[in-house]
Amino acid sequence: MPNSMCIIGVHLVPSRTACHLVEIELTAPFAEFDFGLVTQEIPGQPRSNWQVAYDEQRIAVHGDACRWVFFFHDLTFDRPLLTPLGPIALPPPTPVPSHLKAIEYLEP
């Protein structure tokens, strides 16, 4: 099965700045996925200024699929996330589901 990624949900978390918890599902081989390459373009800015995924956490494994969450600041919903597996459109944000309530955002 080829490596693929889908976004399960995007959830606003309480913070001083706009921050979202993003839940994704990766299919094998997910051990090689580099979260440091998950970003979103900021037009007119060099790539070094773009936000990246951080504090990624594996939350479940089901056979060849694995669910992860990560935090991302300043998402723009009309632009895709850029990933090592290609661009992925963002769904509209929803409230944090109960199975993710224990994931804590720590202010930098």
DAGI-V397962 format. One record per backbone hydrogen bond with DSSP energy under -1.0 kcal/mol. NH is the residue of the N-H (numbers start at 1). CO is the residue of the C=O. E is the energy in kcal/mol with one decimal. If there is no record, write none. Layout:
NH,CO,E ; NH,CO,E
This chain:
6,25,-2.0 ; 8,23,-2.8 ; 9,23,-1.6 ; 11,21,-2.6 ; 13,19,-2.5 ; 20,72,-2.5 ; 21,11,-3.3 ; 22,70,-3.2 ; 23,9,-2.9 ; 24,68,-2.7 ; 25,6,-2.5 ; 26,66,-3.0 ; 27,4,-2.2 ; 28,64,-2.3 ; 33,30,-1.4 ; 37,34,-1.8 ; 38,35,-1.7 ; 39,82,-2.5 ; 45,42,-2.2 ; 49,46,-2.7 ; 50,47,-1.6 ; 53,38,-1.8 ; 54,71,-1.9 ; 57,69,-2.7 ; 59,67,-2.7 ; 60,67,-1.4 ; 62,65,-3.3 ; 65,62,-2.1 ; 66,26,-2.7 ; 67,60,-2.8 ; 68,24,-2.1 ; 69,57,-2.1 ; 70,22,-1.7 ; 71,54,-2.7 ; 72,20,-2.0 ; 74,18,-2.5 ; 79,76,-1.6 ; 81,88,-2.8 ; 82,39,-3.5 ; 86,83,-2.0 ; 88,81,-2.6 ; 94,10,-2.5 ; 100,97,-2.0 ; 101,98,-1.1 ; 103,100,-1.9
